Amino acid sequence: MLFLNRESGQGLVEYALVLVLVAIVVIAILTLLGPQIANVFSRITSGLAGA
């Protein structure tokens, strides 16, 4: 029973590490694709303004 408490803490740390890695990947993708995404939204808003 003593090991059960230790393993739950370890699982929490593993989930936190996975969450941090996912956040880093999302930030990297947004940094690389940010200008292209902004361009798409700019074209959409200009198209809606002209309609």
mmCIF entry with sequence, helices, sheets and N, C-alpha, C, O atoms, coordinates in Angstrom:
data_MODEL
# 
_entry.id   MODEL 
# 
_entity.id                         1 
_entity.type                       polymer 
_entity.pdbx_number_of_molecules   1 
# 
_entity_poly.entity_id                      1 
_entity_poly.type                           'polypeptide(L)' 
_entity_poly.nstd_linkage                   no 
_entity_poly.nstd_monomer                   no 
_entity_poly.pdbx_seq_one_letter_code       MLFLNRESGQGLVEYALVLVLVAIVVIAILTLLGPQIANVFSRITSGLAGA 
_entity_poly.pdbx_seq_one_letter_code_can   MLFLNRESGQGLVEYALVLVLVAIVVIAILTLLGPQIANVFSRITSGLAGA 
_entity_poly.pdbx_strand_id                 A 
# 
loop_
_entity_poly_seq.entity_id 
_entity_poly_seq.num 
_entity_poly_seq.mon_id 
_entity_poly_seq.hetero 
1 1  MET n 
1 2  LEU n 
1 3  PHE n 
1 4  LEU n 
1 5  ASN n 
1 6  ARG n 
1 7  GLU n 
1 8  SER n 
1 9  GLY n 
1 10 GLN n 
1 11 GLY n 
1 12 LEU n 
1 13 VAL n 
1 14 GLU n 
1 15 TYR n 
1 16 ALA n 
1 17 LEU n 
1 18 VAL n 
1 19 LEU n 
1 20 VAL n 
1 21 LEU n 
1 22 VAL n 
1 23 ALA n 
1 24 ILE n 
1 25 VAL n 
1 26 VAL n 
1 27 ILE n 
1 28 ALA n 
1 29 ILE n 
1 30 LEU n 
1 31 THR n 
1 32 LEU n 
1 33 LEU n 
1 34 GLY n 
1 35 PRO n 
1 36 GLN n 
1 37 ILE n 
1 38 ALA n 
1 39 ASN n 
1 40 VAL n 
1 41 PHE n 
1 42 SER n 
1 43 ARG n 
1 44 ILE n 
1 45 THR n 
1 46 SER n 
1 47 GLY n 
1 48 LEU n 
1 49 ALA n 
1 50 GLY n 
1 51 ALA n 
# 
_struct_asym.id          A 
_struct_asym.entity_id   1 
# 
_struct_conf.conf_type_id            HELX_P 
_struct_conf.id                      HELX_P1 
_struct_conf.pdbx_PDB_helix_id       AA1 
_struct_conf.beg_label_comp_id       LEU 
_struct_conf.beg_label_asym_id       A 
_struct_conf.beg_label_seq_id        2 
_struct_conf.pdbx_beg_PDB_ins_code   ? 
_struct_conf.end_label_comp_id       GLY 
_struct_conf.end_label_asym_id       A 
_struct_conf.end_label_seq_id        50 
_struct_conf.pdbx_end_PDB_ins_code   ? 
_struct_conf.beg_auth_comp_id        LEU 
_struct_conf.beg_auth_asym_id        A 
_struct_conf.beg_auth_seq_id         2 
_struct_conf.end_auth_comp_id        GLY 
_struct_conf.end_auth_asym_id        A 
_struct_conf.end_auth_seq_id         50 
_struct_conf.pdbx_PDB_helix_class    1 
_struct_conf.details                 ? 
_struct_conf.pdbx_PDB_helix_length   49 
# 
_struct_conf_type.id          HELX_P 
_struct_conf_type.criteria    ? 
_struct_conf_type.reference   ? 
# 
loop_
_atom_site.group_PDB 
_atom_site.id 
_atom_site.type_symbol 
_atom_site.label_atom_id 
_atom_site.label_alt_id 
_atom_site.label_comp_id 
_atom_site.label_asym_id 
_atom_site.label_entity_id 
_atom_site.label_seq_id 
_atom_site.pdbx_PDB_ins_code 
_atom_site.Cartn_x 
_atom_site.Cartn_y 
_atom_site.Cartn_z 
_atom_site.occupancy 
_atom_site.B_iso_or_equiv 
_atom_site.pdbx_formal_charge 
_atom_site.auth_seq_id 
_atom_site.auth_comp_id 
_atom_site.auth_asym_id 
_atom_site.auth_atom_id 
_atom_site.pdbx_PDB_model_num 
ATOM 1   N N  . MET A 1 1  ? 0.813   -1.200 0.000   1.00 0.00 ? 1  MET A N  1 
ATOM 2   C CA . MET A 1 1  ? 0.000   0.000  0.000   1.00 0.00 ? 1  MET A CA 1 
ATOM 3   C C  . MET A 1 1  ? 0.855   1.261  0.000   1.00 0.00 ? 1  MET A C  1 
ATOM 4   O O  . MET A 1 1  ? 0.436   2.301  -0.510  1.00 0.00 ? 1  MET A O  1 
ATOM 5   N N  . LEU A 1 2  ? 2.038   1.171  0.565   1.00 0.00 ? 2  LEU A N  1 
ATOM 6   C CA . LEU A 1 2  ? 2.908   2.350  0.599   1.00 0.00 ? 2  LEU A CA 1 
ATOM 7   C C  . LEU A 1 2  ? 3.375   2.741  -0.793  1.00 0.00 ? 2  LEU A C  1 
ATOM 8   O O  . LEU A 1 2  ? 3.575   3.922  -1.075  1.00 0.00 ? 2  LEU A O  1 
ATOM 9   N N  . PHE A 1 3  ? 3.549   1.751  -1.667  1.00 0.00 ? 3  PHE A N  1 
ATOM 10  C CA . PHE A 1 3  ? 4.015   2.057  -3.011  1.00 0.00 ? 3  PHE A CA 1 
ATOM 11  C C  . PHE A 1 3  ? 2.930   2.718  -3.861  1.00 0.00 ? 3  PHE A C  1 
ATOM 12  O O  . PHE A 1 3  ? 3.241   3.452  -4.799  1.00 0.00 ? 3  PHE A O  1 
ATOM 13  N N  . LEU A 1 4  ? 1.694   2.471  -3.548  1.00 0.00 ? 4  LEU A N  1 
ATOM 14  C CA . LEU A 1 4  ? 0.589   3.029  -4.318  1.00 0.00 ? 4  LEU A CA 1 
ATOM 15  C C  . LEU A 1 4  ? 0.599   4.551  -4.278  1.00 0.00 ? 4  LEU A C  1 
ATOM 16  O O  . LEU A 1 4  ? 0.391   5.194  -5.307  1.00 0.00 ? 4  LEU A O  1 
ATOM 17  N N  . ASN A 1 5  ? 0.833   5.129  -3.127  1.00 0.00 ? 5  ASN A N  1 
ATOM 18  C CA . ASN A 1 5  ? 0.878   6.583  -3.016  1.00 0.00 ? 5  ASN A CA 1 
ATOM 19  C C  . ASN A 1 5  ? 2.044   7.167  -3.793  1.00 0.00 ? 5  ASN A C  1 
ATOM 20  O O  . ASN A 1 5  ? 1.908   8.225  -4.406  1.00 0.00 ? 5  ASN A O  1 
ATOM 21  N N  . ARG A 1 6  ? 3.163   6.510  -3.778  1.00 0.00 ? 6  ARG A N  1 
ATOM 22  C CA . ARG A 1 6  ? 4.322   7.009  -4.499  1.00 0.00 ? 6  ARG A CA 1 
ATOM 23  C C  . ARG A 1 6  ? 4.092   6.950  -6.004  1.00 0.00 ? 6  ARG A C  1 
ATOM 24  O O  . ARG A 1 6  ? 4.513   7.850  -6.731  1.00 0.00 ? 6  ARG A O  1 
ATOM 25  N N  . GLU A 1 7  ? 3.428   5.897  -6.478  1.00 0.00 ? 7  GLU A N  1 
ATOM 26  C CA . GLU A 1 7  ? 3.183   5.756  -7.910  1.00 0.00 ? 7  GLU A CA 1 
ATOM 27  C C  . GLU A 1 7  ? 2.199   6.807  -8.409  1.00 0.00 ? 7  GLU A C  1 
ATOM 28  O O  . GLU A 1 7  ? 2.330   7.275  -9.541  1.00 0.00 ? 7  GLU A O  1 
ATOM 29  N N  . SER A 1 8  ? 1.237   7.184  -7.611  1.00 0.00 ? 8  SER A N  1 
ATOM 30  C CA . SER A 1 8  ? 0.286   8.195  -8.068  1.00 0.00 ? 8  SER A CA 1 
ATOM 31  C C  . SER A 1 8  ? 0.982   9.542  -8.227  1.00 0.00 ? 8  SER A C  1 
ATOM 32  O O  . SER A 1 8  ? 0.651   10.301 -9.139  1.00 0.00 ? 8  SER A O  1 
ATOM 33  N N  . GLY A 1 9  ? 1.926   9.848  -7.366  1.00 0.00 ? 9  GLY A N  1 
ATOM 34  C CA . GLY A 1 9  ? 2.695   11.074 -7.524  1.00 0.00 ? 9  GLY A CA 1 
ATOM 35  C C  . GLY A 1 9  ? 3.561   11.028 -8.763  1.00 0.00 ? 9  GLY A C  1 
ATOM 36  O O  . GLY A 1 9  ? 3.723   12.035 -9.452  1.00 0.00 ? 9  GLY A O  1 
ATOM 37  N N  . GLN A 1 10 ? 4.116   9.865  -9.047  1.00 0.00 ? 10 GLN A N  1 
ATOM 38  C CA . GLN A 1 10 ? 4.939   9.710  -10.232 1.00 0.00 ? 10 GLN A CA 1 
ATOM 39  C C  . GLN A 1 10 ? 4.083   9.879  -11.484 1.00 0.00 ? 10 GLN A C  1 
ATOM 40  O O  . GLN A 1 10 ? 4.533   10.493 -12.452 1.00 0.00 ? 10 GLN A O  1 
ATOM 41  N N  . GLY A 1 11 ? 2.881   9.357  -11.487 1.00 0.00 ? 11 GLY A N  1 
ATOM 42  C CA . GLY A 1 11 ? 1.987   9.504  -12.633 1.00 0.00 ? 11 GLY A CA 1 
ATOM 43  C C  . GLY A 1 11 ? 1.634   10.952 -12.874 1.00 0.00 ? 11 GLY A C  1 
ATOM 44  O O  . GLY A 1 11 ? 1.531   11.388 -14.021 1.00 0.00 ? 11 GLY A O  1 
ATOM 45  N N  . LEU A 1 12 ? 1.447   11.699 -11.807 1.00 0.00 ? 12 LEU A N  1 
ATOM 46  C CA . LEU A 1 12 ? 1.141   13.119 -11.935 1.00 0.00 ? 12 LEU A CA 1 
ATOM 47  C C  . LEU A 1 12 ? 2.296   13.869 -12.574 1.00 0.00 ? 12 LEU A C  1 
ATOM 48  O O  . LEU A 1 12 ? 2.080   14.750 -13.407 1.00 0.00 ? 12 LEU A O  1 
ATOM 49  N N  . VAL A 1 13 ? 3.515   13.531 -12.194 1.00 0.00 ? 13 VAL A N  1 
ATOM 50  C CA . VAL A 1 13 ? 4.695   14.169 -12.788 1.00 0.00 ? 13 VAL A CA 1 
ATOM 51  C C  . VAL A 1 13 ? 4.788   13.815 -14.266 1.00 0.00 ? 13 VAL A C  1 
ATOM 52  O O  . VAL A 1 13 ? 5.125   14.669 -15.086 1.00 0.00 ? 13 VAL A O  1 
ATOM 53  N N  . GLU A 1 14 ? 4.496   12.578 -14.613 1.00 0.00 ? 14 GLU A N  1 
ATOM 54  C CA . GLU A 1 14 ? 4.544   12.165 -16.020 1.00 0.00 ? 14 GLU A CA 1 
ATOM 55  C C  . GLU A 1 14 ? 3.499   12.917 -16.836 1.00 0.00 ? 14 GLU A C  1 
ATOM 56  O O  . GLU A 1 14 ? 3.793   13.353 -17.949 1.00 0.00 ? 14 GLU A O  1 
ATOM 57  N N  . TYR A 1 15 ? 2.301   13.077 -16.318 1.00 0.00 ? 15 TYR A N  1 
ATOM 58  C CA . TYR A 1 15 ? 1.277   13.839 -17.024 1.00 0.00 ? 15 TYR A CA 1 
ATOM 59  C C  . TYR A 1 15 ? 1.700   15.292 -17.194 1.00 0.00 ? 15 TYR A C  1 
ATOM 60  O O  . TYR A 1 15 ? 1.443   15.895 -18.236 1.00 0.00 ? 15 TYR A O  1 
ATOM 61  N N  . ALA A 1 16 ? 2.337   15.851 -16.189 1.00 0.00 ? 16 ALA A N  1 
ATOM 62  C CA . ALA A 1 16 ? 2.810   17.235 -16.290 1.00 0.00 ? 16 ALA A CA 1 
ATOM 63  C C  . ALA A 1 16 ? 3.889   17.366 -17.357 1.00 0.00 ? 16 ALA A C  1 
ATOM 64  O O  . ALA A 1 16 ? 3.899   18.345 -18.103 1.00 0.00 ? 16 ALA A O  1 
ATOM 65  N N  . LEU A 1 17 ? 4.787   16.406 -17.442 1.00 0.00 ? 17 LEU A N  1 
ATOM 66  C CA . LEU A 1 17 ? 5.822   16.439 -18.468 1.00 0.00 ? 17 LEU A CA 1 
ATOM 67  C C  . LEU A 1 17 ? 5.232   16.332 -19.865 1.00 0.00 ? 17 LEU A C  1 
ATOM 68  O O  . LEU A 1 17 ? 5.665   17.034 -20.779 1.00 0.00 ? 17 LEU A O  1 
ATOM 69  N N  . VAL A 1 18 ? 4.255   15.468 -20.036 1.00 0.00 ? 18 VAL A N  1 
ATOM 70  C CA . VAL A 1 18 ? 3.593   15.342 -21.333 1.00 0.00 ? 18 VAL A CA 1 
ATOM 71  C C  . VAL A 1 18 ? 2.893   16.647 -21.694 1.00 0.00 ? 18 VAL A C  1 
ATOM 72  O O  . VAL A 1 18 ? 2.945   17.083 -22.844 1.00 0.00 ? 18 VAL A O  1 
ATOM 73  N N  . LEU A 1 19 ? 2.245   17.265 -20.728 1.00 0.00 ? 19 LEU A N  1 
ATOM 74  C CA . LEU A 1 19 ? 1.559   18.529 -20.966 1.00 0.00 ? 19 LEU A CA 1 
ATOM 75  C C  . LEU A 1 19 ? 2.546   19.621 -21.367 1.00 0.00 ? 19 LEU A C  1 
ATOM 76  O O  . LEU A 1 19 ? 2.257   20.418 -22.259 1.00 0.00 ? 19 LEU A O  1 
ATOM 77  N N  . VAL A 1 20 ? 3.693   19.665 -20.725 1.00 0.00 ? 20 VAL A N  1 
ATOM 78  C CA . VAL A 1 20 ? 4.717   20.656 -21.073 1.00 0.00 ? 20 VAL A CA 1 
ATOM 79  C C  . VAL A 1 20 ? 5.238   20.405 -22.478 1.00 0.00 ? 20 VAL A C  1 
ATOM 80  O O  . VAL A 1 20 ? 5.422   21.355 -23.239 1.00 0.00 ? 20 VAL A O  1 
ATOM 81  N N  . LEU A 1 21 ? 5.479   19.167 -22.838 1.00 0.00 ? 21 LEU A N  1 
ATOM 82  C CA . LEU A 1 21 ? 5.960   18.860 -24.184 1.00 0.00 ? 21 LEU A CA 1 
ATOM 83  C C  . LEU A 1 21 ? 4.933   19.233 -25.246 1.00 0.00 ? 21 LEU A C  1 
ATOM 84  O O  . LEU A 1 21 ? 5.295   19.764 -26.297 1.00 0.00 ? 21 LEU A O  1 
ATOM 85  N N  . VAL A 1 22 ? 3.670   18.964 -24.987 1.00 0.00 ? 22 VAL A N  1 
ATOM 86  C CA . VAL A 1 22 ? 2.621   19.343 -25.937 1.00 0.00 ? 22 VAL A CA 1 
ATOM 87  C C  . VAL A 1 22 ? 2.556   20.856 -26.070 1.00 0.00 ? 22 VAL A C  1 
ATOM 88  O O  . VAL A 1 22 ? 2.382   21.366 -27.177 1.00 0.00 ? 22 VAL A O  1 
ATOM 89  N N  . ALA A 1 23 ? 2.691   21.581 -24.974 1.00 0.00 ? 23 ALA A N  1 
ATOM 90  C CA . ALA A 1 23 ? 2.670   23.035 -25.032 1.00 0.00 ? 23 ALA A CA 1 
ATOM 91  C C  . ALA A 1 23 ? 3.847   23.567 -25.843 1.00 0.00 ? 23 ALA A C  1 
ATOM 92  O O  . ALA A 1 23 ? 3.684   24.516 -26.609 1.00 0.00 ? 23 ALA A O  1 
ATOM 93  N N  . ILE A 1 24 ? 5.026   22.975 -25.690 1.00 0.00 ? 24 ILE A N  1 
ATOM 94  C CA . ILE A 1 24 ? 6.188   23.412 -26.460 1.00 0.00 ? 24 ILE A CA 1 
ATOM 95  C C  . ILE A 1 24 ? 5.977   23.166 -27.946 1.00 0.00 ? 24 ILE A C  1 
ATOM 96  O O  . ILE A 1 24 ? 6.341   24.008 -28.766 1.00 0.00 ? 24 ILE A O  1 
ATOM 97  N N  . VAL A 1 25 ? 5.399   22.034 -28.305 1.00 0.00 ? 25 VAL A N  1 
ATOM 98  C CA . VAL A 1 25 ? 5.141   21.734 -29.714 1.00 0.00 ? 25 VAL A CA 1 
ATOM 99  C C  . VAL A 1 25 ? 4.126   22.716 -30.294 1.00 0.00 ? 25 VAL A C  1 
ATOM 100 O O  . VAL A 1 25 ? 4.300   23.197 -31.414 1.00 0.00 ? 25 VAL A O  1 
ATOM 101 N N  . VAL A 1 26 ? 3.076   23.016 -29.546 1.00 0.00 ? 26 VAL A N  1 
ATOM 102 C CA . VAL A 1 26 ? 2.060   23.959 -30.023 1.00 0.00 ? 26 VAL A CA 1 
ATOM 103 C C  . VAL A 1 26 ? 2.657   25.347 -30.201 1.00 0.00 ? 26 VAL A C  1 
ATOM 104 O O  . VAL A 1 26 ? 2.360   26.021 -31.187 1.00 0.00 ? 26 VAL A O  1 
ATOM 105 N N  . ILE A 1 27 ? 3.483   25.782 -29.277 1.00 0.00 ? 27 ILE A N  1 
ATOM 106 C CA . ILE A 1 27 ? 4.123   27.093 -29.398 1.00 0.00 ? 27 ILE A CA 1 
ATOM 107 C C  . ILE A 1 27 ? 5.041   27.132 -30.610 1.00 0.00 ? 27 ILE A C  1 
ATOM 108 O O  . ILE A 1 27 ? 5.067   28.129 -31.332 1.00 0.00 ? 27 ILE A O  1 
ATOM 109 N N  . ALA A 1 28 ? 5.794   26.063 -30.845 1.00 0.00 ? 28 ALA A N  1 
ATOM 110 C CA . ALA A 1 28 ? 6.685   26.016 -32.005 1.00 0.00 ? 28 ALA A CA 1 
ATOM 111 C C  . ALA A 1 28 ? 5.898   26.067 -33.308 1.00 0.00 ? 28 ALA A C  1 
ATOM 112 O O  . ALA A 1 28 ? 6.291   26.763 -34.244 1.00 0.00 ? 28 ALA A O  1 
ATOM 113 N N  . ILE A 1 29 ? 4.792   25.337 -33.375 1.00 0.00 ? 29 ILE A N  1 
ATOM 114 C CA . ILE A 1 29 ? 3.973   25.338 -34.596 1.00 0.00 ? 29 ILE A CA 1 
ATOM 115 C C  . ILE A 1 29 ? 3.368   26.710 -34.831 1.00 0.00 ? 29 ILE A C  1 
ATOM 116 O O  . ILE A 1 29 ? 3.366   27.200 -35.960 1.00 0.00 ? 29 ILE A O  1 
ATOM 117 N N  . LEU A 1 30 ? 2.858   27.332 -33.787 1.00 0.00 ? 30 LEU A N  1 
ATOM 118 C CA . LEU A 1 30 ? 2.277   28.662 -33.946 1.00 0.00 ? 30 LEU A CA 1 
ATOM 119 C C  . LEU A 1 30 ? 3.322   29.698 -34.328 1.00 0.00 ? 30 LEU A C  1 
ATOM 120 O O  . LEU A 1 30 ? 3.025   30.634 -35.071 1.00 0.00 ? 30 LEU A O  1 
ATOM 121 N N  . THR A 1 31 ? 4.539   29.540 -33.830 1.00 0.00 ? 31 THR A N  1 
ATOM 122 C CA . THR A 1 31 ? 5.608   30.458 -34.193 1.00 0.00 ? 31 THR A CA 1 
ATOM 123 C C  . THR A 1 31 ? 5.960   30.321 -35.671 1.00 0.00 ? 31 THR A C  1 
ATOM 124 O O  . THR A 1 31 ? 6.191   31.316 -36.359 1.00 0.00 ? 31 THR A O  1 
ATOM 125 N N  . LEU A 1 32 ? 5.996   29.098 -36.143 1.00 0.00 ? 32 LEU A N  1 
ATOM 126 C CA . LEU A 1 32 ? 6.352   28.868 -37.545 1.00 0.00 ? 32 LEU A CA 1 
ATOM 127 C C  . LEU A 1 32 ? 5.218   29.244 -38.496 1.00 0.00 ? 32 LEU A C  1 
ATOM 128 O O  . LEU A 1 32 ? 5.462   29.817 -39.558 1.00 0.00 ? 32 LEU A O  1 
ATOM 129 N N  . LEU A 1 33 ? 3.999   28.928 -38.124 1.00 0.00 ? 33 LEU A N  1 
ATOM 130 C CA . LEU A 1 33 ? 2.861   29.141 -39.015 1.00 0.00 ? 33 LEU A CA 1 
ATOM 131 C C  . LEU A 1 33 ? 2.082   30.415 -38.713 1.00 0.00 ? 33 LEU A C  1 
ATOM 132 O O  . LEU A 1 33 ? 1.083   30.694 -39.377 1.00 0.00 ? 33 LEU A O  1 
ATOM 133 N N  . GLY A 1 34 ? 2.512   31.186 -37.738 1.00 0.00 ? 34 GLY A N  1 
ATOM 134 C CA . GLY A 1 34 ? 1.786   32.387 -37.335 1.00 0.00 ? 34 GLY A CA 1 
ATOM 135 C C  . GLY A 1 34 ? 1.519   33.367 -38.456 1.00 0.00 ? 34 GLY A C  1 
ATOM 136 O O  . GLY A 1 34 ? 0.377   33.794 -38.627 1.00 0.00 ? 34 GLY A O  1 
ATOM 137 N N  . PRO A 1 35 ? 2.538   33.745 -39.234 1.00 0.00 ? 35 PRO A N  1 
ATOM 138 C CA . PRO A 1 35 ? 2.293   34.693 -40.327 1.00 0.00 ? 35 PRO A CA 1 
ATOM 139 C C  . PRO A 1 35 ? 1.319   34.161 -41.378 1.00 0.00 ? 35 PRO A C  1 
ATOM 140 O O  . PRO A 1 35 ? 0.512   34.926 -41.907 1.00 0.00 ? 35 PRO A O  1 
ATOM 141 N N  . GLN A 1 36 ? 1.380   32.887 -41.684 1.00 0.00 ? 36 GLN A N  1 
ATOM 142 C CA . GLN A 1 36 ? 0.465   32.309 -42.669 1.00 0.00 ? 36 GLN A CA 1 
ATOM 143 C C  . GLN A 1 36 ? -0.974  32.308 -42.137 1.00 0.00 ? 36 GLN A C  1 
ATOM 144 O O  . GLN A 1 36 ? -1.914  32.588 -42.880 1.00 0.00 ? 36 GLN A O  1 
ATOM 145 N N  . ILE A 1 37 ? -1.134  31.999 -40.873 1.00 0.00 ? 37 ILE A N  1 
ATOM 146 C CA . ILE A 1 37 ? -2.471  32.005 -40.270 1.00 0.00 ? 37 ILE A CA 1 
ATOM 147 C C  . ILE A 1 37 ? -3.027  33.425 -40.247 1.00 0.00 ? 37 ILE A C  1 
ATOM 148 O O  . ILE A 1 37 ? -4.206  33.637 -40.530 1.00 0.00 ? 37 ILE A O  1 
ATOM 149 N N  . ALA A 1 38 ? -2.188  34.391 -39.914 1.00 0.00 ? 38 ALA A N  1 
ATOM 150 C CA . ALA A 1 38 ? -2.629  35.790 -39.915 1.00 0.00 ? 38 ALA A CA 1 
ATOM 151 C C  . ALA A 1 38 ? -3.041  36.228 -41.307 1.00 0.00 ? 38 ALA A C  1 
ATOM 152 O O  . ALA A 1 38 ? -3.995  36.990 -41.462 1.00 0.00 ? 38 ALA A O  1 
ATOM 153 N N  . ASN A 1 39 ? -2.333  35.756 -42.320 1.00 0.00 ? 39 ASN A N  1 
ATOM 154 C CA . ASN A 1 39 ? -2.673  36.100 -43.703 1.00 0.00 ? 39 ASN A CA 1 
ATOM 155 C C  . ASN A 1 39 ? -4.032  35.532 -44.088 1.00 0.00 ? 39 ASN A C  1 
ATOM 156 O O  . ASN A 1 39 ? -4.820  36.204 -44.755 1.00 0.00 ? 39 ASN A O  1 
ATOM 157 N N  . VAL A 1 40 ? -4.308  34.318 -43.679 1.00 0.00 ? 40 VAL A N  1 
ATOM 158 C CA . VAL A 1 40 ? -5.604  33.701 -43.983 1.00 0.00 ? 40 VAL A CA 1 
ATOM 159 C C  . VAL A 1 40 ? -6.729  34.495 -43.330 1.00 0.00 ? 40 VAL A C  1 
ATOM 160 O O  . VAL A 1 40 ? -7.734  34.778 -43.981 1.00 0.00 ? 40 VAL A O  1 
ATOM 161 N N  . PHE A 1 41 ? -6.582  34.857 -42.062 1.00 0.00 ? 41 PHE A N  1 
ATOM 162 C CA . PHE A 1 41 ? -7.621  35.625 -41.381 1.00 0.00 ? 41 PHE A CA 1 
ATOM 163 C C  . PHE A 1 41 ? -7.775  37.008 -42.002 1.00 0.00 ? 41 PHE A C  1 
ATOM 164 O O  . PHE A 1 41 ? -8.884  37.539 -42.063 1.00 0.00 ? 41 PHE A O  1 
ATOM 165 N N  . SER A 1 42 ? -6.680  37.591 -42.460 1.00 0.00 ? 42 SER A N  1 
ATOM 166 C CA . SER A 1 42 ? -6.745  38.897 -43.111 1.00 0.00 ? 42 SER A CA 1 
ATOM 167 C C  . SER A 1 42 ? -7.539  38.813 -44.406 1.00 0.00 ? 42 SER A C  1 
ATOM 168 O O  . SER A 1 42 ? -8.356  39.688 -44.694 1.00 0.00 ? 42 SER A O  1 
ATOM 169 N N  . ARG A 1 43 ? -7.302  37.766 -45.187 1.00 0.00 ? 43 ARG A N  1 
ATOM 170 C CA . ARG A 1 43 ? -8.073  37.592 -46.429 1.00 0.00 ? 43 ARG A CA 1 
ATOM 171 C C  . ARG A 1 43 ? -9.550  37.345 -46.137 1.00 0.00 ? 43 ARG A C  1 
ATOM 172 O O  . ARG A 1 43 ? -10.410 37.824 -46.876 1.00 0.00 ? 43 ARG A O  1 
ATOM 173 N N  . ILE A 1 44 ? -9.855  36.616 -45.085 1.00 0.00 ? 44 ILE A N  1 
ATOM 174 C CA . ILE A 1 44 ? -11.254 36.356 -44.728 1.00 0.00 ? 44 ILE A CA 1 
ATOM 175 C C  . ILE A 1 44 ? -11.949 37.644 -44.332 1.00 0.00 ? 44 ILE A C  1 
ATOM 176 O O  . ILE A 1 44 ? -13.060 37.916 -44.788 1.00 0.00 ? 44 ILE A O  1 
ATOM 177 N N  . THR A 1 45 ? -11.303 38.445 -43.483 1.00 0.00 ? 45 THR A N  1 
ATOM 178 C CA . THR A 1 45 ? -11.945 39.684 -43.051 1.00 0.00 ? 45 THR A CA 1 
ATOM 179 C C  . THR A 1 45 ? -12.086 40.680 -44.192 1.00 0.00 ? 45 THR A C  1 
ATOM 180 O O  . THR A 1 45 ? -13.077 41.407 -44.259 1.00 0.00 ? 45 THR A O  1 
ATOM 181 N N  . SER A 1 46 ? -11.106 40.723 -45.089 1.00 0.00 ? 46 SER A N  1 
ATOM 182 C CA . SER A 1 46 ? -11.245 41.641 -46.227 1.00 0.00 ? 46 SER A CA 1 
ATOM 183 C C  . SER A 1 46 ? -12.331 41.157 -47.181 1.00 0.00 ? 46 SER A C  1 
ATOM 184 O O  . SER A 1 46 ? -13.019 41.967 -47.801 1.00 0.00 ? 46 SER A O  1 
ATOM 185 N N  . GLY A 1 47 ? -12.488 39.841 -47.301 1.00 0.00 ? 47 GLY A N  1 
ATOM 186 C CA . GLY A 1 47 ? -13.568 39.299 -48.134 1.00 0.00 ? 47 GLY A CA 1 
ATOM 187 C C  . GLY A 1 47 ? -14.929 39.573 -47.543 1.00 0.00 ? 47 GLY A C  1 
ATOM 188 O O  . GLY A 1 47 ? -15.877 39.847 -48.279 1.00 0.00 ? 47 GLY A O  1 
ATOM 189 N N  . LEU A 1 48 ? -15.049 39.506 -46.235 1.00 0.00 ? 48 LEU A N  1 
ATOM 190 C CA . LEU A 1 48 ? -16.323 39.802 -45.593 1.00 0.00 ? 48 LEU A CA 1 
ATOM 191 C C  . LEU A 1 48 ? -16.642 41.294 -45.654 1.00 0.00 ? 48 LEU A C  1 
ATOM 192 O O  . LEU A 1 48 ? -17.808 41.676 -45.757 1.00 0.00 ? 48 LEU A O  1 
ATOM 193 N N  . ALA A 1 49 ? -15.624 42.129 -45.592 1.00 0.00 ? 49 ALA A N  1 
ATOM 194 C CA . ALA A 1 49 ? -15.850 43.569 -45.654 1.00 0.00 ? 49 ALA A CA 1 
ATOM 195 C C  . ALA A 1 49 ? -16.302 43.989 -47.042 1.00 0.00 ? 49 ALA A C  1 
ATOM 196 O O  . ALA A 1 49 ? -17.054 44.954 -47.183 1.00 0.00 ? 49 ALA A O  1 
ATOM 197 N N  . GLY A 1 50 ? -15.858 43.282 -48.063 1.00 0.00 ? 50 GLY A N  1 
ATOM 198 C CA . GLY A 1 50 ? -16.237 43.610 -49.421 1.00 0.00 ? 50 GLY A CA 1 
ATOM 199 C C  . GLY A 1 50 ? -17.605 43.060 -49.813 1.00 0.00 ? 50 GLY A C  1 
ATOM 200 O O  . GLY A 1 50 ? -18.154 43.456 -50.842 1.00 0.00 ? 50 GLY A O  1 
ATOM 201 N N  . ALA A 1 51 ? -18.156 42.168 -49.022 1.00 0.00 ? 51 ALA A N  1 
ATOM 202 C CA . ALA A 1 51 ? -19.434 41.535 -49.379 1.00 0.00 ? 51 ALA A CA 1 
ATOM 203 C C  . ALA A 1 51 ? -20.607 42.376 -49.001 1.00 0.00 ? 51 ALA A C  1 
ATOM 204 O O  . ALA A 1 51 ? -21.750 41.982 -49.235 1.00 0.00 ? 51 ALA A O  1 
# 
